Amino acid sequence: MPKVKTSRAAAKRFKKTGTGKLKRMKAYKSHILTKKSAKRKRNLRKATMTDATNVKVMKRILPYL
């Protein structure tokens, strides 16, 4: 059986937690920050869990994570 290749793009964006969930950073924090409130930008700094609807696909492209 051949090895399964990991999607390197996804491997750089996701980390696995101790319980096996996938952790990701939030989007919309890279540019056009002037119109966003300080509260909104502060909340975008925090990491969050990947939604349950995407986990099956993520496990397929990250087989060894």
mmCIF file of the N, C-alpha and C atoms, coordinates in Angstrom:
data_MODEL
# 
_entry.id   MODEL 
# 
loop_
_atom_site.group_PDB 
_atom_site.id 
_atom_site.type_symbol 
_atom_site.label_atom_id 
_atom_site.label_alt_id 
_atom_site.label_comp_id 
_atom_site.label_asym_id 
_atom_site.label_entity_id 
_atom_site.label_seq_id 
_atom_site.pdbx_PDB_ins_code 
_atom_site.Cartn_x 
_atom_site.Cartn_y 
_atom_site.Cartn_z 
_atom_site.occupancy 
_atom_site.B_iso_or_equiv 
_atom_site.pdbx_formal_charge 
_atom_site.auth_seq_id 
_atom_site.auth_comp_id 
_atom_site.auth_asym_id 
_atom_site.auth_atom_id 
_atom_site.pdbx_PDB_model_num 
ATOM 1   N N  . MET A 1 1  ? 0.844   -1.184 0.000  1.00 0.00 ? 1  MET A N  1 
ATOM 2   C CA . MET A 1 1  ? 0.000   0.000  0.000  1.00 0.00 ? 1  MET A CA 1 
ATOM 3   C C  . MET A 1 1  ? 0.889   1.247  0.000  1.00 0.00 ? 1  MET A C  1 
ATOM 4   N N  . PRO A 1 2  ? 0.703   2.175  -0.938 1.00 0.00 ? 2  PRO A N  1 
ATOM 5   C CA . PRO A 1 2  ? 1.549   3.366  -0.960 1.00 0.00 ? 2  PRO A CA 1 
ATOM 6   C C  . PRO A 1 2  ? 1.194   4.336  0.159  1.00 0.00 ? 2  PRO A C  1 
ATOM 7   N N  . LYS A 1 3  ? 2.141   5.215  0.418  1.00 0.00 ? 3  LYS A N  1 
ATOM 8   C CA . LYS A 1 3  ? 1.900   6.255  1.414  1.00 0.00 ? 3  LYS A CA 1 
ATOM 9   C C  . LYS A 1 3  ? 0.891   7.257  0.867  1.00 0.00 ? 3  LYS A C  1 
ATOM 10  N N  . VAL A 1 4  ? 0.160   7.913  1.775  1.00 0.00 ? 4  VAL A N  1 
ATOM 11  C CA . VAL A 1 4  ? -0.787  8.953  1.389  1.00 0.00 ? 4  VAL A CA 1 
ATOM 12  C C  . VAL A 1 4  ? -0.091  10.291 1.576  1.00 0.00 ? 4  VAL A C  1 
ATOM 13  N N  . LYS A 1 5  ? -0.172  11.142 0.565  1.00 0.00 ? 5  LYS A N  1 
ATOM 14  C CA . LYS A 1 5  ? 0.488   12.438 0.666  1.00 0.00 ? 5  LYS A CA 1 
ATOM 15  C C  . LYS A 1 5  ? -0.355  13.415 1.482  1.00 0.00 ? 5  LYS A C  1 
ATOM 16  N N  . THR A 1 6  ? 0.326   14.170 2.333  1.00 0.00 ? 6  THR A N  1 
ATOM 17  C CA . THR A 1 6  ? -0.301  15.226 3.121  1.00 0.00 ? 6  THR A CA 1 
ATOM 18  C C  . THR A 1 6  ? -0.366  16.487 2.276  1.00 0.00 ? 6  THR A C  1 
ATOM 19  N N  . SER A 1 7  ? -1.468  17.190 2.345  1.00 0.00 ? 7  SER A N  1 
ATOM 20  C CA . SER A 1 7  ? -1.572  18.498 1.691  1.00 0.00 ? 7  SER A CA 1 
ATOM 21  C C  . SER A 1 7  ? -0.737  19.470 2.506  1.00 0.00 ? 7  SER A C  1 
ATOM 22  N N  . ARG A 1 8  ? 0.370   19.937 1.924  1.00 0.00 ? 8  ARG A N  1 
ATOM 23  C CA . ARG A 1 8  ? 1.288   20.809 2.665  1.00 0.00 ? 8  ARG A CA 1 
ATOM 24  C C  . ARG A 1 8  ? 0.637   22.151 2.995  1.00 0.00 ? 8  ARG A C  1 
ATOM 25  N N  . ALA A 1 9  ? -0.228  22.633 2.117  1.00 0.00 ? 9  ALA A N  1 
ATOM 26  C CA . ALA A 1 9  ? -0.926  23.901 2.372  1.00 0.00 ? 9  ALA A CA 1 
ATOM 27  C C  . ALA A 1 9  ? -1.784  23.786 3.627  1.00 0.00 ? 9  ALA A C  1 
ATOM 28  N N  . ALA A 1 10 ? -2.484  22.668 3.765  1.00 0.00 ? 10 ALA A N  1 
ATOM 29  C CA . ALA A 1 10 ? -3.340  22.454 4.937  1.00 0.00 ? 10 ALA A CA 1 
ATOM 30  C C  . ALA A 1 10 ? -2.507  22.200 6.190  1.00 0.00 ? 10 ALA A C  1 
ATOM 31  N N  . ALA A 1 11 ? -1.392  21.500 6.043  1.00 0.00 ? 11 ALA A N  1 
ATOM 32  C CA . ALA A 1 11 ? -0.545  21.178 7.191  1.00 0.00 ? 11 ALA A CA 1 
ATOM 33  C C  . ALA A 1 11 ? 0.000   22.443 7.853  1.00 0.00 ? 11 ALA A C  1 
ATOM 34  N N  . LYS A 1 12 ? 0.215   23.491 7.049  1.00 0.00 ? 12 LYS A N  1 
ATOM 35  C CA . LYS A 1 12 ? 0.716   24.749 7.599  1.00 0.00 ? 12 LYS A CA 1 
ATOM 36  C C  . LYS A 1 12 ? -0.373  25.545 8.302  1.00 0.00 ? 12 LYS A C  1 
ATOM 37  N N  . ARG A 1 13 ? -1.628  25.258 8.004  1.00 0.00 ? 13 ARG A N  1 
ATOM 38  C CA . ARG A 1 13 ? -2.736  26.054 8.532  1.00 0.00 ? 13 ARG A CA 1 
ATOM 39  C C  . ARG A 1 13 ? -3.472  25.422 9.704  1.00 0.00 ? 13 ARG A C  1 
ATOM 40  N N  . PHE A 1 14 ? -3.305  24.131 9.923  1.00 0.00 ? 14 PHE A N  1 
ATOM 41  C CA . PHE A 1 14 ? -4.051  23.426 10.966 1.00 0.00 ? 14 PHE A CA 1 
ATOM 42  C C  . PHE A 1 14 ? -3.126  22.722 11.931 1.00 0.00 ? 14 PHE A C  1 
ATOM 43  N N  . LYS A 1 15 ? -3.516  22.700 13.207 1.00 0.00 ? 15 LYS A N  1 
ATOM 44  C CA . LYS A 1 15 ? -2.791  21.967 14.240 1.00 0.00 ? 15 LYS A CA 1 
ATOM 45  C C  . LYS A 1 15 ? -3.802  21.065 14.939 1.00 0.00 ? 15 LYS A C  1 
ATOM 46  N N  . LYS A 1 16 ? -3.322  19.956 15.460 1.00 0.00 ? 16 LYS A N  1 
ATOM 47  C CA . LYS A 1 16 ? -4.207  19.045 16.177 1.00 0.00 ? 16 LYS A CA 1 
ATOM 48  C C  . LYS A 1 16 ? -4.102  19.311 17.675 1.00 0.00 ? 16 LYS A C  1 
ATOM 49  N N  . THR A 1 17 ? -5.239  19.327 18.364 1.00 0.00 ? 17 THR A N  1 
ATOM 50  C CA . THR A 1 17 ? -5.249  19.535 19.812 1.00 0.00 ? 17 THR A CA 1 
ATOM 51  C C  . THR A 1 17 ? -5.039  18.196 20.516 1.00 0.00 ? 17 THR A C  1 
ATOM 52  N N  . GLY A 1 18 ? -4.929  18.238 21.813 1.00 0.00 ? 18 GLY A N  1 
ATOM 53  C CA . GLY A 1 18 ? -4.725  17.017 22.593 1.00 0.00 ? 18 GLY A CA 1 
ATOM 54  C C  . GLY A 1 18 ? -5.878  16.037 22.480 1.00 0.00 ? 18 GLY A C  1 
ATOM 55  N N  . THR A 1 19 ? -7.083  16.552 22.264 1.00 0.00 ? 19 THR A N  1 
ATOM 56  C CA . THR A 1 19 ? -8.259  15.677 22.154 1.00 0.00 ? 19 THR A CA 1 
ATOM 57  C C  . THR A 1 19 ? -8.517  15.234 20.713 1.00 0.00 ? 19 THR A C  1 
ATOM 58  N N  . GLY A 1 20 ? -7.657  15.685 19.770 1.00 0.00 ? 20 GLY A N  1 
ATOM 59  C CA . GLY A 1 20 ? -7.797  15.249 18.387 1.00 0.00 ? 20 GLY A CA 1 
ATOM 60  C C  . GLY A 1 20 ? -8.596  16.173 17.490 1.00 0.00 ? 20 GLY A C  1 
ATOM 61  N N  . LYS A 1 21 ? -9.017  17.320 18.034 1.00 0.00 ? 21 LYS A N  1 
ATOM 62  C CA . LYS A 1 21 ? -9.745  18.281 17.205 1.00 0.00 ? 21 LYS A CA 1 
ATOM 63  C C  . LYS A 1 21 ? -8.741  19.098 16.390 1.00 0.00 ? 21 LYS A C  1 
ATOM 64  N N  . LEU A 1 22 ? -9.224  19.733 15.312 1.00 0.00 ? 22 LEU A N  1 
ATOM 65  C CA . LEU A 1 22 ? -8.356  20.557 14.483 1.00 0.00 ? 22 LEU A CA 1 
ATOM 66  C C  . LEU A 1 22 ? -8.523  22.031 14.842 1.00 0.00 ? 22 LEU A C  1 
ATOM 67  N N  . LYS A 1 23 ? -7.395  22.685 15.078 1.00 0.00 ? 23 LYS A N  1 
ATOM 68  C CA . LYS A 1 23 ? -7.379  24.098 15.453 1.00 0.00 ? 23 LYS A CA 1 
ATOM 69  C C  . LYS A 1 23 ? -6.947  24.917 14.244 1.00 0.00 ? 23 LYS A C  1 
ATOM 70  N N  . ARG A 1 24 ? -7.583  26.074 14.045 1.00 0.00 ? 24 ARG A N  1 
ATOM 71  C CA . ARG A 1 24 ? -7.240  26.957 12.929 1.00 0.00 ? 24 ARG A CA 1 
ATOM 72  C C  . ARG A 1 24 ? -7.294  28.408 13.375 1.00 0.00 ? 24 ARG A C  1 
ATOM 73  N N  . MET A 1 25 ? -6.657  29.263 12.598 1.00 0.00 ? 25 MET A N  1 
ATOM 74  C CA . MET A 1 25 ? -6.740  30.698 12.847 1.00 0.00 ? 25 MET A CA 1 
ATOM 75  C C  . MET A 1 25 ? -7.909  31.260 12.037 1.00 0.00 ? 25 MET A C  1 
ATOM 76  N N  . LYS A 1 26 ? -8.438  32.389 12.474 1.00 0.00 ? 26 LYS A N  1 
ATOM 77  C CA . LYS A 1 26 ? -9.578  33.002 11.794 1.00 0.00 ? 26 LYS A CA 1 
ATOM 78  C C  . LYS A 1 26 ? -9.116  33.798 10.569 1.00 0.00 ? 26 LYS A C  1 
ATOM 79  N N  . ALA A 1 27 ? -10.008 33.943 9.613  1.00 0.00 ? 27 ALA A N  1 
ATOM 80  C CA . ALA A 1 27 ? -9.715  34.671 8.380  1.00 0.00 ? 27 ALA A CA 1 
ATOM 81  C C  . ALA A 1 27 ? -10.040 36.159 8.548  1.00 0.00 ? 27 ALA A C  1 
ATOM 82  N N  . TYR A 1 28 ? -9.798  36.938 7.505  1.00 0.00 ? 28 TYR A N  1 
ATOM 83  C CA . TYR A 1 28 ? -10.130 38.372 7.420  1.00 0.00 ? 28 TYR A CA 1 
ATOM 84  C C  . TYR A 1 28 ? -9.294  39.247 8.354  1.00 0.00 ? 28 TYR A C  1 
ATOM 85  N N  . LYS A 1 29 ? -8.042  38.899 8.588  1.00 0.00 ? 29 LYS A N  1 
ATOM 86  C CA . LYS A 1 29 ? -7.183  39.688 9.470  1.00 0.00 ? 29 LYS A CA 1 
ATOM 87  C C  . LYS A 1 29 ? -5.946  40.209 8.738  1.00 0.00 ? 29 LYS A C  1 
ATOM 88  N N  . SER A 1 30 ? -5.906  40.089 7.394  1.00 0.00 ? 30 SER A N  1 
ATOM 89  C CA . SER A 1 30 ? -4.673  40.437 6.691  1.00 0.00 ? 30 SER A CA 1 
ATOM 90  C C  . SER A 1 30 ? -4.641  41.843 6.104  1.00 0.00 ? 30 SER A C  1 
ATOM 91  N N  . HIS A 1 31 ? -5.740  42.365 5.637  1.00 0.00 ? 31 HIS A N  1 
ATOM 92  C CA . HIS A 1 31 ? -5.731  43.707 5.041  1.00 0.00 ? 31 HIS A CA 1 
ATOM 93  C C  . HIS A 1 31 ? -7.110  44.352 5.162  1.00 0.00 ? 31 HIS A C  1 
ATOM 94  N N  . ILE A 1 32 ? -7.182  45.616 4.761  1.00 0.00 ? 32 ILE A N  1 
ATOM 95  C CA . ILE A 1 32 ? -8.373  46.465 4.928  1.00 0.00 ? 32 ILE A CA 1 
ATOM 96  C C  . ILE A 1 32 ? -8.809  46.448 6.403  1.00 0.00 ? 32 ILE A C  1 
ATOM 97  N N  . LEU A 1 33 ? -7.857  46.799 7.270  1.00 0.00 ? 33 LEU A N  1 
ATOM 98  C CA . LEU A 1 33 ? -8.119  46.749 8.709  1.00 0.00 ? 33 LEU A CA 1 
ATOM 99  C C  . LEU A 1 33 ? -8.664  48.065 9.250  1.00 0.00 ? 33 LEU A C  1 
ATOM 100 N N  . THR A 1 34 ? -8.627  49.126 8.443  1.00 0.00 ? 34 THR A N  1 
ATOM 101 C CA . THR A 1 34 ? -9.042  50.436 8.952  1.00 0.00 ? 34 THR A CA 1 
ATOM 102 C C  . THR A 1 34 ? -10.534 50.506 9.261  1.00 0.00 ? 34 THR A C  1 
ATOM 103 N N  . LYS A 1 35 ? -11.347 49.824 8.470  1.00 0.00 ? 35 LYS A N  1 
ATOM 104 C CA . LYS A 1 35 ? -12.800 49.881 8.698  1.00 0.00 ? 35 LYS A CA 1 
ATOM 105 C C  . LYS A 1 35 ? -13.278 48.875 9.746  1.00 0.00 ? 35 LYS A C  1 
ATOM 106 N N  . LYS A 1 36 ? -12.399 47.985 10.175 1.00 0.00 ? 36 LYS A N  1 
ATOM 107 C CA . LYS A 1 36 ? -12.779 46.989 11.188 1.00 0.00 ? 36 LYS A CA 1 
ATOM 108 C C  . LYS A 1 36 ? -12.524 47.558 12.575 1.00 0.00 ? 36 LYS A C  1 
ATOM 109 N N  . SER A 1 37 ? -13.440 47.299 13.485 1.00 0.00 ? 37 SER A N  1 
ATOM 110 C CA . SER A 1 37 ? -13.306 47.822 14.848 1.00 0.00 ? 37 SER A CA 1 
ATOM 111 C C  . SER A 1 37 ? -12.197 47.083 15.592 1.00 0.00 ? 37 SER A C  1 
ATOM 112 N N  . ALA A 1 38 ? -11.703 47.707 16.646 1.00 0.00 ? 38 ALA A N  1 
ATOM 113 C CA . ALA A 1 38 ? -10.650 47.110 17.465 1.00 0.00 ? 38 ALA A CA 1 
ATOM 114 C C  . ALA A 1 38 ? -11.137 45.800 18.077 1.00 0.00 ? 38 ALA A C  1 
ATOM 115 N N  . LYS A 1 39 ? -12.401 45.775 18.485 1.00 0.00 ? 39 LYS A N  1 
ATOM 116 C CA . LYS A 1 39 ? -12.973 44.560 19.081 1.00 0.00 ? 39 LYS A CA 1 
ATOM 117 C C  . LYS A 1 39 ? -12.979 43.417 18.069 1.00 0.00 ? 39 LYS A C  1 
ATOM 118 N N  . ARG A 1 40 ? -13.371 43.741 16.834 1.00 0.00 ? 40 ARG A N  1 
ATOM 119 C CA . ARG A 1 40 ? -13.432 42.721 15.786 1.00 0.00 ? 40 ARG A CA 1 
ATOM 120 C C  . ARG A 1 40 ? -12.031 42.176 15.467 1.00 0.00 ? 40 ARG A C  1 
ATOM 121 N N  . LYS A 1 41 ? -11.040 43.064 15.371 1.00 0.00 ? 41 LYS A N  1 
ATOM 122 C CA . LYS A 1 41 ? -9.663  42.651 15.078 1.00 0.00 ? 41 LYS A CA 1 
ATOM 123 C C  . LYS A 1 41 ? -9.082  41.828 16.222 1.00 0.00 ? 41 LYS A C  1 
ATOM 124 N N  . ARG A 1 42 ? -9.418  42.212 17.446 1.00 0.00 ? 42 ARG A N  1 
ATOM 125 C CA . ARG A 1 42 ? -8.948  41.482 18.624 1.00 0.00 ? 42 ARG A CA 1 
ATOM 126 C C  . ARG A 1 42 ? -9.502  40.058 18.626 1.00 0.00 ? 42 ARG A C  1 
ATOM 127 N N  . ASN A 1 43 ? -10.784 39.906 18.267 1.00 0.00 ? 43 ASN A N  1 
ATOM 128 C CA . ASN A 1 43 ? -11.393 38.579 18.222 1.00 0.00 ? 43 ASN A CA 1 
ATOM 129 C C  . ASN A 1 43 ? -10.859 37.724 17.080 1.00 0.00 ? 43 ASN A C  1 
ATOM 130 N N  . LEU A 1 44 ? -10.391 38.359 16.021 1.00 0.00 ? 44 LEU A N  1 
ATOM 131 C CA . LEU A 1 44 ? -9.827  37.613 14.896 1.00 0.00 ? 44 LEU A CA 1 
ATOM 132 C C  . LEU A 1 44 ? -8.444  37.045 15.211 1.00 0.00 ? 44 LEU A C  1 
ATOM 133 N N  . ARG A 1 45 ? -7.783  37.568 16.255 1.00 0.00 ? 45 ARG A N  1 
ATOM 134 C CA . ARG A 1 45 ? -6.476  37.066 16.651 1.00 0.00 ? 45 ARG A CA 1 
ATOM 135 C C  . ARG A 1 45 ? -6.547  35.648 17.222 1.00 0.00 ? 45 ARG A C  1 
ATOM 136 N N  . LYS A 1 46 ? -7.650  35.340 17.867 1.00 0.00 ? 46 LYS A N  1 
ATOM 137 C CA . LYS A 1 46 ? -7.774  34.072 18.590 1.00 0.00 ? 46 LYS A CA 1 
ATOM 138 C C  . LYS A 1 46 ? -7.956  32.896 17.639 1.00 0.00 ? 46 LYS A C  1 
ATOM 139 N N  . ALA A 1 47 ? -7.415  31.764 18.024 1.00 0.00 ? 47 ALA A N  1 
ATOM 140 C CA . ALA A 1 47 ? -7.615  30.527 17.255 1.00 0.00 ? 47 ALA A CA 1 
ATOM 141 C C  . ALA A 1 47 ? -8.995  29.960 17.576 1.00 0.00 ? 47 ALA A C  1 
ATOM 142 N N  . THR A 1 48 ? -9.476  29.098 16.697 1.00 0.00 ? 48 THR A N  1 
ATOM 143 C CA . THR A 1 48 ? -10.779 28.468 16.900 1.00 0.00 ? 48 THR A CA 1 
ATOM 144 C C  . THR A 1 48 ? -10.722 27.041 16.367 1.00 0.00 ? 48 THR A C  1 
ATOM 145 N N  . MET A 1 49 ? -11.747 26.261 16.649 1.00 0.00 ? 49 MET A N  1 
ATOM 146 C CA . MET A 1 49 ? -11.799 24.883 16.171 1.00 0.00 ? 49 MET A CA 1 
ATOM 147 C C  . MET A 1 49 ? -12.412 24.821 14.772 1.00 0.00 ? 49 MET A C  1 
ATOM 148 N N  . THR A 1 50 ? -11.952 23.864 13.977 1.00 0.00 ? 50 THR A N  1 
ATOM 149 C CA . THR A 1 50 ? -12.529 23.647 12.651 1.00 0.00 ? 50 THR A CA 1 
ATOM 150 C C  . THR A 1 50 ? -13.939 23.089 12.833 1.00 0.00 ? 50 THR A C  1 
ATOM 151 N N  . ASP A 1 51 ? -14.865 23.543 12.005 1.00 0.00 ? 51 ASP A N  1 
ATOM 152 C CA . ASP A 1 51 ? -16.254 23.130 12.094 1.00 0.00 ? 51 ASP A CA 1 
ATOM 153 C C  . ASP A 1 51 ? -16.393 21.629 11.833 1.00 0.00 ? 51 ASP A C  1 
ATOM 154 N N  . ALA A 1 52 ? -17.322 20.988 12.500 1.00 0.00 ? 52 ALA A N  1 
ATOM 155 C CA . ALA A 1 52 ? -17.529 19.542 12.384 1.00 0.00 ? 52 ALA A CA 1 
ATOM 156 C C  . ALA A 1 52 ? -17.861 19.102 10.963 1.00 0.00 ? 52 ALA A C  1 
ATOM 157 N N  . THR A 1 53 ? -18.479 19.996 10.172 1.00 0.00 ? 53 THR A N  1 
ATOM 158 C CA . THR A 1 53 ? -18.842 19.639 8.796  1.00 0.00 ? 53 THR A CA 1 
ATOM 159 C C  . THR A 1 53 ? -17.619 19.495 7.905  1.00 0.00 ? 53 THR A C  1 
ATOM 160 N N  . ASN A 1 54 ? -16.478 20.092 8.279  1.00 0.00 ? 54 ASN A N  1 
ATOM 161 C CA . ASN A 1 54 ? -15.266 20.030 7.465  1.00 0.00 ? 54 ASN A CA 1 
ATOM 162 C C  . ASN A 1 54 ? -14.257 19.000 7.946  1.00 0.00 ? 54 ASN A C  1 
ATOM 163 N N  . VAL A 1 55 ? -14.464 18.434 9.129  1.00 0.00 ? 55 VAL A N  1 
ATOM 164 C CA . VAL A 1 55 ? -13.458 17.565 9.731  1.00 0.00 ? 55 VAL A CA 1 
ATOM 165 C C  . VAL A 1 55 ? -13.168 16.330 8.883  1.00 0.00 ? 55 VAL A C  1 
ATOM 166 N N  . LYS A 1 56 ? -14.177 15.729 8.297  1.00 0.00 ? 56 LYS A N  1 
ATOM 167 C CA . LYS A 1 56 ? -13.975 14.518 7.496  1.00 0.00 ? 56 LYS A CA 1 
ATOM 168 C C  . LYS A 1 56 ? -13.031 14.782 6.324  1.00 0.00 ? 56 LYS A C  1 
ATOM 169 N N  . VAL A 1 57 ? -13.235 15.901 5.641  1.00 0.00 ? 57 VAL A N  1 
ATOM 170 C CA . VAL A 1 57 ? -12.377 16.281 4.510  1.00 0.00 ? 57 VAL A CA 1 
ATOM 171 C C  . VAL A 1 57 ? -10.972 16.591 5.002  1.00 0.00 ? 57 VAL A C  1 
ATOM 172 N N  . MET A 1 58 ? -10.863 17.292 6.124  1.00 0.00 ? 58 MET A N  1 
ATOM 173 C CA . MET A 1 58 ? -9.556  17.674 6.658  1.00 0.00 ? 58 MET A CA 1 
ATOM 174 C C  . MET A 1 58 ? -8.747  16.452 7.064  1.00 0.00 ? 58 MET A C  1 
ATOM 175 N N  . LYS A 1 59 ? -9.388  15.454 7.636  1.00 0.00 ? 59 LYS A N  1 
ATOM 176 C CA . LYS A 1 59 ? -8.669  14.238 8.044  1.00 0.00 ? 59 LYS A CA 1 
ATOM 177 C C  . LYS A 1 59 ? -8.124  13.497 6.813  1.00 0.00 ? 59 LYS A C  1 
ATOM 178 N N  . ARG A 1 60 ? -8.822  13.625 5.679  1.00 0.00 ? 60 ARG A N  1 
ATOM 179 C CA . ARG A 1 60 ? -8.376  12.962 4.451  1.00 0.00 ? 60 ARG A CA 1 
ATOM 180 C C  . ARG A 1 60 ? -7.128  13.644 3.880  1.00 0.00 ? 60 ARG A C  1 
ATOM 181 N N  . ILE A 1 61 ? -7.070  14.979 3.934  1.00 0.00 ? 61 ILE A N  1 
ATOM 182 C CA . ILE A 1 61 ? -5.905  15.666 3.380  1.00 0.00 ? 61 ILE A CA 1 
ATOM 183 C C  . ILE A 1 61 ? -4.774  15.841 4.390  1.00 0.00 ? 61 ILE A C  1 
ATOM 184 N N  . LEU A 1 62 ? -5.050  15.500 5.659  1.00 0.00 ? 62 LEU A N  1 
ATOM 185 C CA . LEU A 1 62 ? -4.021  15.525 6.706  1.00 0.00 ? 62 LEU A CA 1 
ATOM 186 C C  . LEU A 1 62 ? -3.949  14.157 7.380  1.00 0.00 ? 62 LEU A C  1 
ATOM 187 N N  . PRO A 1 63 ? -3.527  13.112 6.660  1.00 0.00 ? 63 PRO A N  1 
ATOM 188 C CA . PRO A 1 63 ? -3.600  11.757 7.204  1.00 0.00 ? 63 PRO A CA 1 
ATOM 189 C C  . PRO A 1 63 ? -2.665  11.505 8.397  1.00 0.00 ? 63 PRO A C  1 
ATOM 190 N N  . TYR A 1 64 ? -1.540  12.210 8.468  1.00 0.00 ? 64 TYR A N  1 
ATOM 191 C CA . TYR A 1 64 ? -0.563  11.916 9.539  1.00 0.00 ? 64 TYR A CA 1 
ATOM 192 C C  . TYR A 1 64 ? -0.506  12.989 10.604 1.00 0.00 ? 64 TYR A C  1 
ATOM 193 N N  . LEU A 1 65 ? -1.446  13.925 10.582 1.00 0.00 ? 65 LEU A N  1 
ATOM 194 C CA . LEU A 1 65 ? -1.431  15.000 11.578 1.00 0.00 ? 65 LEU A CA 1 
ATOM 195 C C  . LEU A 1 65 ? -2.015  14.515 12.889 1.00 0.00 ? 65 LEU A C  1 
# 
